[in-house]
């Protein structure tokens, strides 16, 4: 899950009673580790919790039970994760030598971080073709220069090469005018033929990441895009692997322990739930072409200005029908189905990161591009505008720094690039299983940070924050926000006109925060955690040197130190350009 735009706020979710969906294929190796890890996860739902979660259960206890069940089941099946460590490792650096790679979504945060790491650690890579949306080659090159070569993200690489930095970059990176939504990815015929003849790998990082996007636009980016990519991939004679970034939340409203299983066309989360209770009950299958046909017919039938809102509502409606939280996670899942249905003999690797955050260590701590998923909440809280939240403080927040995602990408690409098996391999790049982190911890660490390093408003005053309060009902949340606004702004001695004006301002702010929290509601009460057996196996196959150079172990992160010492300062430096709030 990537950037969330403030302007795209829409109430998305109504909570339903949970259904446990534990599967039977788990590893035992997580059991002992998580028992110790969970001892750290007890500092939640104290005096800040202003309600009773009568029907929601306790995610901490559920996770402990799930891990216990995982161990028991795995022991029954003699599934042992602790395979012998390889002295030679995967051969990550060696694999990328001489390779030609096509990267879509090339100017996005994750793709740029991946390109930087490939250039820095595998300098003998041949060419990296960057698919860039631009009207011509000149504009594409300008974007390469301004958004990549001059980016702070590449400063370490620049220091390594000194005066030869620009020649090195230009010898490796090739900007290509294109659009993943179009045939041949929008490339001209000559360029498309050349790339199809040369490339060994495709890295697909293009996506529309707005939670409540119009359904037609989300389908175009997240479903038709992969469709066009697969058609192009079949023309690539040397292609060893296609790697596609999805999201862990493509698992929708699944609960409990969620496995690293690929989607196939026709399945849905609702169908899983229905058939688990009643195996002979029929539920409509989910098919990509049916969804795109539905959208096409509606667009032809609607001629007035209401099309945009209708398409937004339709995306949410279809997502909820089939068992997903929002249009984004829904269309990403359909995109996975599209890739699987079209792959034939092409080896496919799907990486599903959870919430991607700023860099943990590489190329330096705290780099981030734009607000990511958790950052709008952190920002509003630090401003003093979000004193309460609609969510369960015990809810597990799954975040993973971008450099861990990049390292996992390169390690998994190398492993499956060597194997070239014509199958789909799925990896969850997530943290909950090895390093649980709660919503309570997130905001308490924010409280610690902003108490010591407060924002400064346009008047030069330091913004004071209080410890976060939590609610499970939107009405209680709204009432509290209204009371806080009334307490902060005296309404005594105001004229009737002034009082009416300030009440209207309060109302707008309350409605804004209601919509904001409703947008996050599915994730603030989320009841699943992502199995990372494939990631742990990957780590076991890496050599000691590779585990150092390509760190993928999220258990090493101290969340307090990361949030207060790396992530929030990084957001302030790279996104907000300092600590002073805009006037």
C-alpha positions as CSV (number, residue, x, y, z in Angstrom):
1,X,0.0,0.0,0.0
2,X,1.5,3.3,-1.1
3,X,0.7,6.9,-1.2
4,X,-2.7,8.1,0.2
5,X,-3.9,11.4,-1.2
6,X,-5.8,13.6,1.3
7,X,-8.3,14.6,-1.3
8,X,-9.4,11.0,-1.9
9,X,-11.5,10.6,1.3
10,X,-14.6,8.5,1.3
11,X,-16.3,6.4,3.9
12,X,-15.6,2.8,2.9
13,X,-16.3,0.2,5.4
14,X,-18.9,-1.3,7.7
15,X,-17.5,-3.9,10.1
16,X,-19.0,-7.3,10.1
17,X,-18.8,-10.1,12.6
18,X,-15.5,-12.0,12.2
19,X,-15.1,-15.5,10.7
20,X,-11.8,-17.3,11.5
21,X,-10.2,-18.7,8.4
22,X,-7.2,-20.6,9.6
23,X,-5.5,-22.7,7.0
24,X,-3.5,-25.9,7.6
25,X,-0.2,-25.2,5.8
26,X,2.0,-23.3,8.3
27,X,5.5,-23.5,9.6
28,X,6.5,-24.4,13.1
29,X,9.5,-22.2,13.2
30,X,7.5,-19.1,14.1
31,X,6.1,-20.5,17.3
32,X,9.0,-20.2,19.7
33,X,10.0,-16.8,18.3
34,X,6.5,-15.3,18.4
35,X,5.9,-16.4,22.0
36,X,8.9,-14.2,23.0
37,X,8.0,-11.4,20.6
38,X,4.4,-11.2,21.9
39,X,5.7,-10.6,25.4
40,X,6.5,-7.1,24.2
41,X,3.0,-6.6,22.9
42,X,1.1,-6.1,26.1
43,X,1.0,-2.3,26.4
44,X,-2.3,-1.7,24.8
45,X,-5.9,-0.7,25.5
46,X,-5.2,1.0,28.8
47,X,-6.7,4.3,30.0
48,X,-6.7,5.6,26.5
49,X,-9.3,3.1,25.4
50,X,-12.6,4.8,25.8
51,X,-14.9,1.9,24.9
52,X,-15.5,-1.8,25.2
53,X,-14.8,-4.2,22.3
54,X,-17.4,-6.7,23.3
55,X,-17.5,-8.6,20.0
56,X,-14.1,-7.9,18.5
57,X,-12.0,-10.2,20.7
58,X,-8.4,-9.6,21.4
59,X,-6.0,-9.7,18.4
60,X,-3.1,-10.4,20.7
61,X,-4.7,-13.5,22.1
62,X,-5.9,-14.5,18.6
63,X,-2.3,-14.2,17.3
64,X,-1.0,-16.3,20.2
65,X,-3.6,-18.9,19.5
66,X,-2.9,-18.8,15.8
67,X,0.9,-19.3,16.4
68,X,0.1,-22.2,18.7
69,X,-2.1,-23.8,16.1
70,X,0.5,-23.2,13.5
71,X,3.1,-25.1,15.6
72,X,0.8,-28.0,16.4
73,X,-0.3,-28.4,12.8
74,X,3.3,-28.1,11.4
75,X,4.6,-30.6,13.9
76,X,1.9,-33.1,12.9
77,X,3.1,-32.7,9.3
78,X,6.8,-32.7,10.2
79,X,7.3,-29.4,8.4
80,X,10.6,-28.0,9.6
81,X,11.7,-24.5,8.5
82,X,15.2,-24.6,9.9
83,X,17.0,-25.9,6.8
84,X,20.8,-25.9,6.8
85,X,22.3,-22.4,6.1
86,X,23.9,-22.2,2.7
87,X,27.6,-21.2,2.6
88,X,27.3,-20.1,-1.0
89,X,23.9,-18.4,-0.7
90,X,21.5,-17.6,-3.5
91,X,24.0,-15.8,-5.7
92,X,22.1,-12.5,-5.7
93,X,24.9,-10.2,-7.1
94,X,26.0,-12.8,-9.6
95,X,22.5,-13.3,-10.9
96,X,22.0,-9.6,-11.9
97,X,25.3,-9.4,-13.8
98,X,24.8,-8.7,-17.4
99,X,21.0,-8.7,-17.1
100,X,18.6,-6.3,-18.9
101,X,15.6,-5.3,-16.8
102,X,12.4,-3.5,-17.7
103,X,10.9,-1.6,-14.8
104,X,7.3,-0.2,-14.9
105,X,6.2,2.6,-12.5
106,X,9.8,3.6,-12.6
107,X,9.5,7.0,-10.9
108,X,7.5,5.7,-7.9
109,X,9.0,5.4,-4.4
110,X,9.5,1.6,-4.4
111,X,10.7,1.3,-7.9
112,X,13.3,4.1,-7.4
113,X,14.6,2.5,-4.3
114,X,14.9,-0.8,-6.1
115,X,16.8,0.8,-9.0
116,X,19.2,2.5,-6.6
117,X,19.9,-0.7,-4.8
118,X,20.5,-2.6,-8.1
119,X,22.9,0.0,-9.3
120,X,24.8,0.2,-6.0
121,X,25.2,-3.5,-5.3
122,X,25.2,-5.0,-8.7
123,X,27.0,-2.4,-10.9
124,X,27.7,-5.1,-13.6
125,X,24.0,-5.2,-14.4
126,X,23.7,-4.3,-18.1
127,X,20.7,-2.0,-18.8
128,X,17.6,-1.0,-16.8
129,X,14.8,0.2,-19.0
130,X,12.5,2.6,-17.1
131,X,9.0,2.9,-18.5
132,X,8.0,6.5,-18.0
133,X,4.8,8.3,-18.9
134,X,5.8,11.3,-21.0
135,X,4.8,12.9,-24.3
136,X,8.2,12.3,-25.9
137,X,11.8,11.1,-25.3
138,X,12.9,14.6,-24.2
139,X,10.3,14.8,-21.4
140,X,11.1,11.2,-20.4
141,X,14.8,12.1,-20.1
142,X,13.9,15.2,-18.1
143,X,12.0,13.1,-15.6
144,X,14.9,10.7,-15.4
145,X,17.2,13.5,-14.6
146,X,15.0,15.4,-12.1
147,X,13.2,12.5,-10.4
148,X,16.0,9.9,-10.3
149,X,19.5,11.2,-11.0
150,X,19.0,14.3,-8.9
151,X,17.0,12.6,-6.2
152,X,18.4,12.5,-2.6
153,X,17.8,8.8,-2.7
154,X,20.8,8.5,-5.2
155,X,23.2,10.6,-3.2
156,X,25.1,7.6,-1.8
157,X,25.5,6.3,-5.3
158,X,26.7,9.7,-6.4
159,X,29.3,9.8,-3.6
160,X,30.5,6.3,-4.6
161,X,31.1,7.3,-8.3
162,X,32.1,10.9,-7.8
163,X,32.6,12.7,-11.1
164,X,31.8,9.5,-13.0
165,X,28.3,9.3,-11.5
166,X,26.4,10.9,-14.4
167,X,28.2,8.8,-17.1
168,X,27.6,5.6,-15.0
169,X,23.9,6.4,-14.6
170,X,23.4,7.2,-18.3
171,X,25.2,4.0,-19.2
172,X,22.8,1.9,-17.2
173,X,19.4,3.6,-17.1
174,X,17.4,4.0,-20.3
175,X,14.2,6.1,-20.1
176,X,11.4,4.7,-22.3
177,X,8.2,6.6,-23.2
178,X,5.3,4.3,-22.5
179,X,2.0,3.6,-20.7
180,X,1.4,0.2,-19.2
181,X,-2.4,0.5,-20.0
182,X,-1.7,0.4,-23.7
183,X,-0.7,-2.4,-26.2
184,X,3.1,-2.9,-26.3
185,X,3.0,-0.8,-23.1
186,X,2.6,2.3,-25.1
187,X,6.1,2.0,-26.7
188,X,6.7,2.7,-30.3
189,X,7.1,-0.5,-32.5
190,X,10.9,-0.2,-32.8
191,X,11.5,0.3,-29.1
192,X,9.1,-2.4,-28.1
193,X,10.8,-4.9,-30.5
194,X,14.3,-4.0,-29.2
195,X,13.3,-4.4,-25.6
196,X,11.4,-7.7,-26.3
197,X,14.6,-9.0,-27.8
198,X,16.9,-7.9,-25.0
199,X,15.2,-8.1,-21.5
200,X,15.8,-10.9,-19.1
201,X,13.5,-9.6,-16.3
202,X,10.4,-7.5,-15.9
203,X,9.7,-5.7,-12.6
204,X,6.1,-4.4,-12.5
205,X,5.7,-1.6,-10.0
206,X,3.0,0.4,-11.7
207,X,-0.3,0.8,-9.9
208,X,-3.1,3.1,-8.8
209,X,-2.9,3.1,-5.0
210,X,-5.8,5.4,-4.0
211,X,-8.0,3.4,-1.6
212,X,-11.3,4.7,-3.0
213,X,-10.4,5.4,-6.6
214,X,-13.1,5.4,-9.3
215,X,-13.7,1.8,-10.3
216,X,-13.0,2.4,-14.0
217,X,-9.7,4.0,-13.3
218,X,-8.6,1.4,-10.8
219,X,-9.5,-1.4,-13.2
220,X,-7.6,0.3,-16.0
221,X,-4.4,0.6,-13.9
222,X,-4.5,-2.5,-11.7
223,X,-6.1,-5.0,-14.0
224,X,-5.8,-3.9,-17.6
225,X,-2.2,-2.8,-16.9
226,X,-1.1,-6.4,-15.9
227,X,-3.1,-7.7,-18.8
228,X,-1.1,-5.6,-21.3
229,X,2.1,-6.4,-19.5
230,X,1.5,-10.2,-19.8
231,X,0.8,-9.8,-23.5
232,X,4.1,-8.0,-23.9
233,X,5.9,-10.5,-21.8
234,X,5.0,-13.3,-24.1
235,X,6.9,-11.5,-26.9
236,X,10.1,-11.4,-24.8
237,X,12.4,-14.2,-26.0
238,X,14.9,-14.2,-23.2
239,X,12.5,-13.5,-20.3
240,X,13.5,-15.5,-17.2
241,X,11.0,-14.0,-14.7
242,X,8.2,-11.5,-14.3
243,X,8.1,-9.9,-10.9
244,X,4.8,-8.1,-9.9
245,X,4.3,-6.0,-6.8
246,X,0.9,-6.5,-5.2
247,X,-0.1,-5.8,-1.6
248,X,-0.6,-8.0,1.4
249,X,-4.0,-6.4,1.7
250,X,-5.0,-8.0,-1.6
251,X,-6.0,-10.8,0.8
252,X,-9.1,-8.7,1.6
253,X,-11.2,-9.5,4.6
254,X,-9.5,-12.8,5.3
255,X,-8.8,-13.3,9.0
256,X,-6.4,-15.2,11.2
257,X,-3.3,-16.5,9.6
258,X,-3.2,-15.6,5.9
259,X,-1.0,-17.8,3.7
260,X,1.2,-16.9,0.7
261,X,-1.2,-18.4,-1.8
262,X,-1.8,-17.1,-5.3
263,X,-5.2,-16.0,-6.5
264,X,-6.9,-17.8,-9.4
265,X,-9.6,-16.3,-11.6
266,X,-13.1,-16.9,-10.2
267,X,-12.3,-17.1,-6.5
268,X,-13.2,-14.4,-3.9
269,X,-13.0,-13.9,-0.2
270,X,-16.8,-14.0,0.2
271,X,-16.9,-17.3,-1.8
272,X,-14.3,-18.7,0.6
273,X,-16.4,-17.8,3.6
274,X,-19.7,-19.0,2.1
275,X,-18.3,-22.4,1.1
276,X,-16.5,-22.9,4.4
277,X,-19.9,-22.8,6.1
278,X,-21.9,-24.5,3.4
279,X,-19.8,-26.4,0.8
280,X,-22.7,-26.8,-1.6
281,X,-23.8,-23.1,-1.6
282,X,-23.1,-21.3,-4.8
283,X,-21.7,-17.8,-4.9
284,X,-21.0,-15.8,-8.1
285,X,-17.5,-16.2,-9.3
286,X,-15.3,-13.1,-9.7
287,X,-14.0,-12.7,-13.3
288,X,-11.9,-9.7,-14.5
289,X,-13.6,-9.5,-17.9
290,X,-17.0,-9.4,-16.3
291,X,-16.0,-6.5,-14.1
292,X,-14.5,-4.5,-17.0
293,X,-17.6,-5.3,-19.1
294,X,-19.9,-4.0,-16.3
295,X,-17.9,-0.7,-16.1
296,X,-17.9,-0.3,-19.9
297,X,-21.7,-0.7,-20.1
298,X,-22.3,1.7,-17.3
299,X,-20.0,4.3,-18.9
300,X,-21.9,4.1,-22.2
301,X,-25.2,4.4,-20.4
302,X,-24.4,7.3,-18.2
303,X,-24.2,10.7,-19.9
304,X,-24.5,13.2,-17.1
305,X,-21.9,14.5,-14.7
306,X,-22.6,11.9,-12.0
307,X,-20.3,9.3,-13.6
308,X,-17.4,10.0,-11.3
309,X,-19.3,9.5,-8.1
310,X,-21.2,6.5,-9.5
311,X,-17.8,4.9,-10.4
312,X,-16.5,5.5,-6.9
313,X,-19.6,4.0,-5.3
314,X,-19.5,1.0,-7.7
315,X,-15.9,0.2,-6.8
316,X,-16.7,0.1,-3.1
317,X,-19.9,-1.9,-3.7
318,X,-18.2,-4.5,-5.8
319,X,-15.2,-4.8,-3.4
320,X,-17.5,-5.3,-0.4
321,X,-19.7,-7.8,-2.3
322,X,-16.7,-10.1,-3.0
323,X,-15.0,-9.6,0.4
324,X,-12.4,-6.8,0.0
325,X,-12.0,-3.6,2.1
326,X,-11.8,-1.1,-0.7
327,X,-11.4,-0.6,-4.4
328,X,-7.6,-0.6,-4.2
329,X,-7.1,-4.0,-2.5
330,X,-9.9,-5.4,-4.7
331,X,-8.4,-4.5,-8.0
332,X,-4.9,-5.5,-7.0
333,X,-6.3,-9.0,-6.2
334,X,-8.0,-9.1,-9.6
335,X,-4.7,-8.0,-11.2
336,X,-3.0,-11.1,-9.6
337,X,-5.8,-13.2,-11.1
338,X,-5.2,-11.7,-14.5
339,X,-1.5,-12.5,-14.4
340,X,-2.1,-16.1,-13.3
341,X,-4.7,-16.7,-16.0
342,X,-2.4,-15.4,-18.8
343,X,1.0,-16.7,-17.7
344,X,1.2,-20.0,-19.6
345,X,4.9,-20.9,-19.2
346,X,6.2,-17.6,-17.9
347,X,7.8,-17.8,-14.4
348,X,5.9,-15.4,-12.1
349,X,7.0,-13.9,-8.8
350,X,4.5,-11.9,-6.8
351,X,5.6,-9.8,-3.8
352,X,2.9,-8.6,-1.4
353,X,4.4,-5.9,0.9
354,X,2.2,-4.7,3.8
355,X,2.4,-1.0,4.5
356,X,5.7,0.4,3.1
357,X,7.4,3.0,5.1
358,X,10.7,5.0,5.0
359,X,14.0,3.3,4.7
360,X,15.4,1.6,7.8
361,X,19.1,1.7,6.8
362,X,19.7,1.9,3.1
363,X,20.8,3.9,1.3
364,X,20.4,6.0,4.5
365,X,17.8,5.9,7.3
366,X,14.5,7.8,6.9
367,X,14.2,8.4,3.1
368,X,10.6,8.6,2.0
369,X,8.8,10.0,-1.1
370,X,5.5,11.6,-0.3
371,X,3.0,10.6,2.5
372,X,2.6,6.8,2.8
373,X,-0.3,5.1,4.4
374,X,0.4,5.7,8.1
375,X,1.7,9.2,7.6
376,X,-1.5,11.3,7.2
377,X,-2.6,10.0,10.6
378,X,0.8,10.8,12.2
379,X,0.8,14.2,10.6
380,X,-2.7,15.1,11.7
381,X,-2.0,13.8,15.2
382,X,1.2,15.9,15.4
383,X,-0.7,19.0,14.3
384,X,-3.1,18.5,17.2
385,X,-6.0,17.9,14.7
386,X,-6.5,14.2,15.5
387,X,-6.8,13.7,19.3
388,X,-8.9,10.5,18.8
389,X,-9.0,7.6,16.4
390,X,-11.7,5.1,15.2
391,X,-9.9,1.9,15.9
392,X,-8.9,-0.9,18.2
393,X,-5.6,-0.1,20.0
394,X,-4.8,-3.8,20.1
395,X,-5.1,-4.0,16.3
396,X,-1.8,-5.1,14.8
397,X,-0.3,-2.6,12.3
398,X,1.9,-4.3,9.7
399,X,4.5,-2.0,8.4
400,X,7.8,-2.7,6.6
401,X,10.6,-0.3,5.6
402,X,11.1,0.2,1.9
403,X,14.7,-1.2,2.0
404,X,13.6,-4.5,3.4
405,X,11.1,-4.8,0.5
406,X,13.8,-3.9,-2.0
407,X,16.2,-6.5,-0.5
408,X,13.5,-9.2,-0.5
409,X,12.7,-8.3,-4.1
410,X,16.3,-8.8,-5.3
411,X,16.8,-12.0,-3.3
412,X,13.5,-13.6,-4.5
413,X,14.2,-12.5,-8.1
414,X,17.6,-14.2,-8.0
415,X,16.3,-17.4,-6.4
416,X,13.4,-17.8,-8.9
417,X,15.4,-16.3,-11.8
418,X,17.8,-19.2,-11.4
419,X,15.0,-21.8,-11.1
420,X,12.9,-20.4,-14.0
421,X,10.0,-22.7,-12.9
422,X,6.8,-21.9,-14.9
423,X,4.7,-21.3,-11.8
424,X,3.5,-18.5,-9.5
425,X,5.4,-17.9,-6.3
426,X,4.0,-15.5,-3.7
427,X,5.9,-13.7,-0.9
428,X,4.4,-11.7,1.9
429,X,6.9,-9.0,2.9
430,X,5.4,-8.2,6.3
431,X,6.4,-7.9,9.9
432,X,3.5,-9.0,12.2
433,X,4.6,-12.6,12.5
434,X,8.1,-11.8,13.6
435,X,7.7,-8.4,15.2
436,X,4.1,-7.5,16.3
437,X,3.4,-3.8,16.5
438,X,0.0,-2.4,17.6
439,X,-2.0,0.7,16.8
440,X,-1.6,1.7,20.4
441,X,2.2,1.6,20.1
442,X,2.1,3.6,16.9
443,X,0.4,6.5,18.4
444,X,2.1,6.3,21.8
445,X,5.5,6.5,20.1
446,X,4.1,9.5,18.1
447,X,3.1,11.0,21.4
448,X,6.6,10.5,22.8
449,X,8.1,12.1,19.7
450,X,5.8,15.1,19.3
451,X,6.1,15.8,23.1
452,X,9.9,16.1,22.7
453,X,9.9,17.6,19.1
454,X,6.6,19.4,18.6
455,X,5.5,21.0,15.3
456,X,5.6,24.8,15.2
457,X,2.6,26.6,13.8
458,X,2.6,29.6,11.6
459,X,2.5,31.9,14.7
460,X,5.7,30.3,16.0
461,X,3.9,28.4,18.8
462,X,4.7,24.8,19.7
463,X,1.8,22.5,19.1
464,X,0.9,20.4,22.1
465,X,-0.4,16.9,21.7
466,X,-2.2,14.6,24.2
467,X,-2.2,10.8,24.3
468,X,-4.5,9.3,21.7
469,X,-8.0,8.1,22.6
470,X,-9.8,5.3,20.8
471,X,-13.4,4.7,19.9
472,X,-15.2,1.8,18.2
473,X,-18.3,3.9,17.2
474,X,-18.2,6.7,14.8
475,X,-20.9,8.6,16.7
476,X,-18.8,8.5,19.9
477,X,-15.7,9.6,17.9
478,X,-17.6,12.5,16.4
479,X,-19.0,13.7,19.7
480,X,-15.5,13.7,21.3
481,X,-14.0,15.7,18.4
482,X,-16.8,18.2,18.7
483,X,-16.2,18.5,22.5
484,X,-12.5,19.0,22.0
485,X,-13.0,21.7,19.4
486,X,-15.4,23.5,21.7
487,X,-13.0,23.2,24.6
488,X,-10.1,24.6,22.5
489,X,-12.0,27.5,21.1
490,X,-14.0,29.7,23.5
491,X,-17.4,30.6,22.2
492,X,-18.2,33.0,25.0
493,X,-19.0,36.7,24.2
494,X,-19.5,35.9,20.5
495,X,-22.2,37.4,18.4
496,X,-24.8,35.1,16.9
497,X,-23.2,35.5,13.5
498,X,-19.7,34.7,14.8
499,X,-21.1,31.7,16.7
500,X,-22.8,30.4,13.6
501,X,-19.6,30.8,11.6
502,X,-17.4,28.9,14.2
503,X,-20.0,26.1,14.4
504,X,-20.0,25.7,10.7
505,X,-16.2,25.5,10.9
506,X,-16.4,22.8,13.6
507,X,-18.9,20.9,11.5
508,X,-16.6,20.8,8.5
509,X,-13.7,19.6,10.6
510,X,-15.7,16.9,12.3
511,X,-17.0,15.7,8.9
512,X,-13.5,15.7,7.5
513,X,-12.1,13.6,10.4
514,X,-15.1,11.2,10.2
515,X,-14.4,10.6,6.6
516,X,-10.7,10.3,7.2
517,X,-11.2,7.7,10.0
518,X,-13.8,5.8,8.0
519,X,-11.2,5.4,5.2
520,X,-8.8,3.7,7.6
521,X,-11.5,1.8,9.5
522,X,-11.0,-1.6,7.8
523,X,-7.3,-1.5,8.7
524,X,-7.8,-0.1,12.2
525,X,-9.9,-3.2,13.1
526,X,-8.0,-5.6,10.9
527,X,-8.2,-9.2,12.1
528,X,-5.5,-11.0,10.0
529,X,-1.8,-11.4,10.0
530,X,0.4,-12.4,7.1
531,X,2.3,-15.7,7.0
532,X,5.9,-15.2,5.8
533,X,7.1,-18.8,5.4
534,X,8.5,-18.1,2.0
535,X,10.4,-15.1,3.3
536,X,11.9,-17.1,6.1
537,X,12.9,-19.9,3.7
538,X,14.5,-17.3,1.5
539,X,16.5,-15.9,4.5
540,X,17.7,-19.4,5.3
541,X,19.0,-19.9,1.7
542,X,21.0,-16.6,1.8
543,X,24.7,-16.7,2.8
544,X,25.9,-14.7,5.9
545,X,27.2,-12.1,3.5
546,X,23.9,-11.8,1.6
547,X,21.9,-11.6,4.8
548,X,24.1,-8.6,5.7
549,X,24.0,-6.9,2.3
550,X,20.3,-7.7,1.6
551,X,18.7,-7.5,5.1
552,X,15.2,-8.8,5.1
553,X,14.7,-9.7,8.8
554,X,12.0,-7.4,10.3
555,X,12.5,-8.9,13.7
556,X,15.6,-6.8,14.1
557,X,13.6,-3.5,14.1
558,X,12.9,-1.7,17.4
559,X,9.7,0.0,16.5
560,X,10.1,2.8,19.1
561,X,13.5,3.6,17.8
562,X,12.4,3.4,14.2
563,X,9.3,5.6,14.5
564,X,10.8,8.2,16.7
565,X,14.4,8.2,15.5
566,X,14.0,7.4,11.8
567,X,10.6,7.5,10.2
568,X,8.9,10.6,11.7
569,X,12.1,12.7,11.3
570,X,12.4,11.4,7.7
571,X,8.8,12.4,6.9
572,X,9.5,15.9,8.4
573,X,12.7,16.3,6.3
574,X,11.8,14.7,3.0
575,X,8.0,15.4,2.8
576,X,7.3,18.4,5.1
577,X,10.7,20.1,4.5
578,X,11.1,20.8,8.1
579,X,9.1,21.1,11.3
580,X,7.1,24.3,10.7
581,X,3.5,23.7,9.7
582,X,2.1,25.5,6.6
583,X,0.0,28.5,7.4
